[in-house]
Amino acid sequence: MDNLLIQEEVLQVSDLPENCKYSRILTFDSGVYETIFTTRMQVYKYGLKTYGRCISKVYVDIDSKSKSIGYVFQKMVKYEDCNKTYLQETWITIHKSLPVKSITYNYA
């Protein structure tokens, strides 16, 4: 079986005043890369061990149907420069292939 490709996006979740609920700041994006994992369950267990409890799945709509493409994990993390903590979310998405990148030149 082939190794799975995943992408990890780590966000800092901050409280906002009044009725705004939360702000999410992207602090790390791994890009899509090949892992040692061959099953979704291995990816899930890796996420639990590394990033805390699973709070949700990640979904996309394809042909008017929802498809699960990954997981969202959460844990409290200590700031590096003080004793305060913040909520960290990590979104792990599973990919079929590396992304296709293209370059478009827009000349004057």
PyMOL commands that set and color helices and strands:
alter all, ss='L'
color gray80, all
select helices_A, chain A and resi 18-20+40-51
alter helices_A, ss='H'
color red, helices_A
select strands_A, chain A and resi 5-15+22-29+33-34+53-62+65-78+85-95
alter strands_A, ss='S'
color yellow, strands_A
deselect
rebuild
show_as cartoon
